């Protein structure tokens, strides 16, 4: 590697000599490269010996990768001088010794990967100073001691914390609940003991959790029911006991559950994840019974109930008491019903009705001046209800049009069961007659002062990149909710910019559902519409624009850019607004590569959602997760 000497003091934007089959040691002259070098990649070779301390001279480094080599010895503490370092990969070497305390000086660090080495000693508490850290991988080493609470107080950790395959001991600190944004936590194959802390429920964003191969004992805390997004849970090979908690069958997105080789007892559920034999494992728990036939577990013993005869006078008293109770309840119910008719009455959905006259007054007689939207099934008016003098949107159904009545009934049926911050909130409804005796039906919603997303996109976009990502997360979260968290699942059926409304804080609310309940529409259709929406927002082009002809579609237009230069298809207004509005903390020009990575990742989501084959489209759960990662990355710029 003598050629490195010839690169001394050369101005380099990046040095990448990965996977070149270099052998020998990394020369100390590596430290004589330009101090302004931002990216150094020397991974996947056969380099051995110590990592030279002179590498700390490269104070301009942002990314350093020496992984997949055969480096030995200690990690130089001088690496702590690289104050601009954002990513460091030393994984898959043969490094030994302690992790230097100086790693805590790397306050710009976003990712640290020291996995698959022979590092020993304790995890330095100084890592708690890395307040920008998103990912930390220390797995597959010989680390010991307790998990430092300072590390668990890093609220920025949002992608993964992997401390598996070490010799860590002690209890899991309650501070683990501070990792509210963390997506994946792996503490498997250590010597951790004690109870699983109930504070773990604070990790509300967890999708993957592995505690296998430890010495945890006691029962699974019921507080974990709050981990609604949990997709994988492995608590096998511990000393856990008690019955299988009922809340596990209620985790709707749980796809994999391993509870094997502990000391659980009682009946195995048969719903949720337990309804699919291949989705869970309970091997090595000899006191379990019941469950699916395929498990071949013994039947649970039935508790025999001894019949007891009551004297005749006791039976007479019970019957009389029951009749009196029924009469009293009927009286109270009738009285409440009479009182409710004096003003507003509750619908079966728990919504208060308003009269035709009230809505007529609220909208100035449904005046054209208050008309804010119109479609085939309805007209929407801005109005003010007397009750609290706040603006509302009144959606009046065109009952003379075929399908309008059905649309009203579907929307009412769906609203009975759904509640989500990104779905347009219904305030009340009206089912009455107008002055001419014609049927009149209307829904009253919260008024959205910033109008529809369509108004912000066309004729030219007025949104910054961060605003777009926030809106996409809002919409994707709403779709994920109706697809995966409603029983039965609901399909929107008509997702487009004009049906997405923005409140005074630019939070998106999805409305004007076609509400596919049943087999008429599928969630994959919503995913496709979301992909089109994303690409329209990012490119500034509608799928119906004249450019898309002769086989060229919005999907193909974006797909081709992924393999060339993604900025060629990005709406220039987005970046201009982002730069002029000071959206990014740092200069955009200095972060071009990061921004382009985020743009490419976003476009890739849109492309993945609009592929022709429905089964191959990205699931909305994954869309939300991917967009959140993009947002986290953008907010660091």
N, C-alpha and C positions, 0 to 999 in steps of 0.2 A: 504493500500500500504506500510505496514511496511517492506515488503521484500526488499524494496529499500535500507534500512539501511545495509542489509547483502551484498550488492554489492559495498560498499564503497571501493575505491582504487583498485578494481578488474580491470584487463586488459580486456577490452571488445572491439571487433571490431564493434559491433552494439548492441543497445538495442531497441527491438521492442515489445511493449506491447499494440499494437493496438487492438481495437475491442474485448476487454476482459470483458466488462461490469463493469469496475472498477467505484466505486462511491467515493464521498468525495472530499477531497482536495489533491492537489499534494504537498507532504511534502517538506520542505526546504532542507531535506537531499539529494534531487536530485542533489544539487550542490556539494555533496561529492563524486559523481562518478568520475572515472578517468578523469583527465583534457585532456587526449589523446583520449577520446571517439569521434569518427567521426560522428556517425549516431544515432539519438535519435528519435524514433517514438512512440508517446503516443496518437494516434488519435482514434476517434470513440468510446470513452468511455462516462461516465456520470460524469466526473470530473468538479468541480465547484470551486468557490473562485478565489483568485488572482493567477496569474502566479508568482511563487517565484522568487525574485530578485537573489537568489543564483544560478540560472541557468546560470548566466553569468560566473560562475567559470569554466564552461566546454569550455575552450578556444580552444579546438581542434575540436569543432563541425563544420561539413560541412553541415549537413542537420538536421533541426529541424522541427518536425511536431507535433503540438498540436491541429490540426483542428478537427472539429466535436465533440466538447465537450461543456461544459456550463461555461467556464471560464468567470469571470466578472472582473471589475476594469480596471486599466490602463495597457497598455503595458509597462513593466519595461524598463526604459531608459538604464539600464545596459546591455541589449541585444546588444547594440552598441559596447560592448567590445569584441564580438565574431568575431574577425577580419578574421577568416578563413571561416565564414559562406557563403555558396553558395546558399542554398535554405532554405527559412523559410515559413512555412504554419501555420498561426494562424486563418485561415478562419473558418466561421460557428461556432462562439462562441457568447458571449454576452459582448465582450470587449467594453469599453467606453473611454472617454477622448481623448486626442490628440495623433497623431502619433509622437513619440519622434524625435527630431532633430538628435539624436544620430544614427538614422538609416543610415544617410549619411556616417557614419564611416565604414559601411560594404562594403568596396570597392571590395571585391571578390564576392559579391552577383550576382547571375545569375537570380534567381526567388524570388519574394516577393509576397505573397498572404495574404492580410488582409481583404478579402472580407467577406460580410455577417456578419457584427458586428454592433456596434452602435457608431463607432468612429466619432468624431466631430472635429471642428476646420479646419484649412487650411492644404493643402498638403504641407509638409515641402520642401522648395527649396533645402535643403541639399541632397535630393534624387538624385539631379543632379550630386553628387559626386560618385555615384555607376556606374562607367564607364564600368562595365562588365554586366550590367543588360540586360537580354533578354526579360523577362516577368514581368509585373507589374499588379496586380489585387487589386484595392481599391474599387471595385463596391459594391453596396448595403450597404452603410453606411449613415452617416449624415454629411459628409464633406461639407464645404462651402468655400467661397472665390474664387479667380480666379485660373486658372490653371497656375502654375509657369513655366515661360519660361525655367528655368534651366532643368526642367523635359523633355521638348520637344526638348532640345538640346542633349539628350542622343542618339547619332547616333547608339549605340549598340542595342537599342530596336528593335528586329526583329521578334518576335513571336506575342505578343499581349500586348496592353495597354488598360486596361478596367477601366474607371472611371465612369461608368454608375450608375444610381440610387443613386445620391447624391444631394446636393443642391448647386452645383457649379454655379457661375454666372460670368458675364462679357463676353467679346468677346473671340473667339478662337484665340489665338496669331498666328501671321504669322510664328512664329518659328516652327509650326507643320510641315512645309515643310522640316525640317531638318531630319525627321524620314524616311529617304530614304529606309531603309531595312525593315520597319515594315509591317507585313502581315495582322494584324487585329487591328482596332481602334474602340473602343466603347465608345462614350460620351453621350449615350442616357439617357433620363429622368433626365435632370438637368435643370438649368435656364439660360443656355448660350444664348446670344443674339448677335445682329449685323449681318453683312453679313458673309456668308461662305467664308473664305479667299481663294483667287485664288492660294496662295502658297501651298494649300493642294495638288496640282498637283505634288509637289515634292516628295510625298510619292509613288514613282513609283512601289513599291512592294506590295501595298495594294491589298488584295483579299476580305476583308470584311470591310465595313465602315458603322457605325450606328450613326446618329446624331438625331434620332427621339426624340420626346418629349421635345424639347427645345423651344426657342423663336427666332430662326434664321429668318431673313427676307431678302427681296431682291430676286434677281434671282440666279439660280444655275450658278456658274462661268464656262464659256466655257473651261477654262484651264484644267478642270477635264477630258477632252478627252484623256489626256496623261496617265490616269490610265487604261492601256490596260489589266491588269490582274484582274480587279475588277469583282468578282463573285457575291457579295451580297452588295446591297446599300439600306439603309433605312433612308429616310429623312422625314418620316411622322410626323404628329402632330407638325408642325412648322407654321410660318407665311410667308412662301416662296411664291413668286408670279411670274408672267410672263408666257410665253409659255414654253411648255416642250422642252428642248434643243434637237436639232437634233442629237447631238453627242451621246446621250444615246442609240440610236438605232444602233450605230456603235461599241459599246463595245461588241465584239464578244463572250466573255466568261461570260457575265453577265447573271446569272441564276435567280436572285431574285431582284426585284425592288419594293420598297414601297414608294409611293409619296402621300399617302392618307392624308386627313384632313389638307390641306394648302389652297392656293388661286391661284392655277394654272388656266390658261385659254387657249382657242384656241383648235386646232385640236390635237387629240391623234394619234401618229404614228401607223403604222401597220406592221413594220418590226423589225427585231432584237428581243429583249426581249418582245416587244409589240405585237409580232405575236402569243404569247402563253398566253391566258387569265389567266392561273393559275400561271404564272411567275411574274405578277406585280399587284399592287393595286393602284387605283386612287380614291378611295372612298372619299366623302366629299369635292370634288372640283366641285362646282356647275356650273362653267363657262366653263367646258370642253365639247367638241363635237367630233363627228366622231369616229374613231377607229373601233375595231372589233364589229361585230353585237351583239355578246354575252354581250357586255358592256351596251347595251340598252341606249346609249347616244343619244341626239338629233343630227340630221344632221347639219353639219356646213353650215352656210349661204354662198351661192355663191355670189361672187362680180360681179355684172352685168356690162358688158362692153358695152358702148354705141357706136354703129357703127357710123363712121364718113366718109362721102364721100369726096374724094379728087378730085380736078379739074383734067381734062385730061392731062394738060401739066405737072402737078406734077408727075403723073404716068409714063409718057414718060421719064422724067428726071431720075426717080428712076430706071427704066429698063435699060436705057443707062449706068448709073453709075455702075450698077451691072455687066453688060457685060464687061465694061472696066476693072473693078476690077478682074474679072475671067481671062481675057486675060493676065493681068499683072502677076497674081499669077502663071498661067500656064507657062509663060516665065521664071520666076524665078526658078520654080521647075525643068524645063528642063535643065536650065543652071547648077543648082546644081548637077543634075544627071550626066551630061556630065563630070563635074569636078571630081566627086567621082569615075568615072571609071578609072581615070588616076592612081590611087593607090589602096587604100583599100576602099571597099564599106560597108555601114552599112546594117546589116541584119535587119529583122523585129524585132529582139530582142534587137536592139541597140548595137550589138557586131560587132567589126571590123573583116573582113575576112582577112586571110593570104593565100598566094598561096602555092601550093604543093612544089615549089622550095624553098621557105623560110623555110618550115618545114623540107625539106630534108637536107638543109644546117644546120639548128639548131640542128639536131640530128646526124650529121655526116653520112648521108645516112641511117638513121634508123639502125645504127650499133648495133650489139649484146651487145657491151660494154655499151651502153646507155639504154639497155632494163631493166626496173625496175619492170615490172609486166606484167602478161599475164592472160587472161581469155578466156572463150569461144567466147565472142563477140568482144574482143579488145586486143591490146597490148599497153603498156604504156612505153614511152621513156622519158628520161631526155634530155633536150636540152637548148640552149641559143638563144633567139631571138635577132636579130640585133638591134631592136628598142631601147632597154634600157639595153641590156647586162645582163638581169637577168635570172635566171634559171626558167624553166617552165617544166610542165609535159604534154606531147603530147599523147593523147589517140587516137590511130588509129583503126578504126572499121574494123573487119573482115567481109567485105560485102558478101563474098562468103558463110558465115555461115547463116543459116536460123534464122531470128529474129534480125540480127545485124542492118539492115536498120531501122527496127521498133524501136529498142532501141535508135538509133541516133535521130530519129524524136521525140520520147517521151522525151528524155533528153533535146533537144532544146526547145520543147514546155513548159516543166516545168520551165526551166531556164528563160523563158521570163518573168515570174511573181514572182519569189522568190528571196529574198535577206536576208541572215542571216549570222551572224559572224561565226556560227558553221557549215555552209554548205560550201563545197569546192567551191571556187570562180572560175568561168569560165572567162577566159581572152578574148578568141577569138575562132573562128571556121573556118573550111576550108571544102568547098564542091567543088571538082575539079576532074581532071583526072590525073593519073600518066603518066610516059613516054611511057607506053605500051597502053595508051588509056583506061585503066580500071577506073571505078568510084573510087574516093578516098574521104573519109570523115574522119574528125578528129576534136576533141575538145581539146583546149589548156587550161590548168588549172594552178593555182599557184602551184609552187613546194613546197612540204612539206619536209624539210630537215631531220626530225626525223622519216620518214618512216611511216609504218602502225602500228596500235595497236597490230596486230598479232606478229610483230617482237619483241615487248616489253613484250609479255606474254609468248612466247614459244621459246625455250624449257623450260626456267624458267623465272619467272616474274622478271622484273627489276624496278618495280614501287613501290613507297611508298603508304601507305594508303591514304594520302592526295591527291597524284597525281591521284589515282584511283577515288576518289570521285569527284575531279575536272573534270576528263574526262567524268565520268558518267553524271554529270550535263550538260556538253557541248552537249553530244549526246542526252540526254533527252530534252534539250532546242530546239535542231534542230527538233526533232520529234514532239514536242508540236507545233512548228511553222508550219510545213507542214500539221499537222493534223487539227489544230484548228484556224490557222490564215491565211490560204490561201483559196482563192475562185476560183475554187473549191478546196476542200481539196486534198492533195497528199499523196500517200502511198509510202514508200521507197521500200519495197518488197524484199530487200536482205541485211538486216543489219547483219553484222558480223565483227570480228576484222580486217580482211584484207581490208574492205571498210571504215575504220576509220583512217584518216591520222592525223599526229601530226606536228605542225609547230615548229619553233625554240624556242618557249616559252611553248611547250608541250600543247598548246590549241588544242583540237580535232576538226576536220572538217569531216563531213560525206559526202561521195561521192559514185560514182559508183552506182547510183540509177537504179533500175528496173522501178521506177516511175509508180506505178499503178494509172492511171487516169480513174476512172469509177468503174465498179463492179468486175473487175477481182481479185483484192486484197482488203483487208480491213485493217484499222488502227489497229485493234486488233491483226492482224498478226505481225505488227511492234512491238506492245507492248510485245508480246510473245518473239520475237527475242531479244528485249532489255533485258527482264528478263534473257534469256539464256546468253546474253553477260555479264550482271552483275554477274551472278553466276560463269561464266567462269573466270572472272577477280578476283573474291574474293576467289575462291577455287583452281584456277590453273588447273582445269580439263576441258577438252573439252567434249561436250555432246556425242561425238562419242568414248570416251575412253572405253577400254575393261571392266572396272569396271561396266559400265552401261549395264547390261544384266539381263535376267530373271526377268523382271518387275521393276528393279531399274533404275530410270532415274536421271538426274541432279536435277530436281525439287524435287523428293522424297528424294534424298540424302541431300539436303539443308533443306527441310521441317522437317525431323526427327531431325536434329541438333538444330532446334529452340526450341524443347521441351526437349533437353538434355543439351549439352554444345556446344555453337556455335563455340567456338574456335577450336573444333575438325575438322571442315571442312574448316577452313580458311587456305589459302596457307601460310605456315610458312615464306616463303621468304618476304612476304609483311611486316610482323611485324619486321623481322630482318632488312630490309632496312630502315624502319621507325625509328627504335631505333638507328641504326648505323649512319644514316644521320642526327640525331638530329632534326627530323621533329617536335617533340612535345617540347613545351617550358619547360615542367616539366618532371620529371622522369616517364617513362612508368609504372614502377612497382608500383608507388604510385597512379596511375590512372587506374588500371586494370579494376575496375568496370565501369568507364565511357567509356573506350575504348570498353569493351565487349558490353555495351549498344548500342554503335554506330555500332559495327559489326553486332549485332543482328538486329538492325533497317534496316541496309543495306541489309542483307540477306532476311529479311522479304519482302522488296520491290521486290527482285528478285523472291521470291516464289509467291507473289501476282500477278506478271505479267505473270507467267507461269502456272496458273491454267488452267484446261481443258476447262472450260466454258468461252468463249470470253466475255460475258457481265459482268462477275465477275472480269475480269482483271482490274488492277489499271489504271486509266486514266493518260496520260502523264503530264497533268497539275499538278496533285497531286504528281506524281513522282518527278517533278522538285522541288516542294515545300518541300517534305519530305527530299530529298537529300540536299537541302539548309540548312534545320534544322540540319541535321547530320554534314554538313561541319562547321556550326557555332559552334556546340558543340565541334568538334575536334579541332578547332582553339583556343578554350579556354583552352585546355589541355597543 
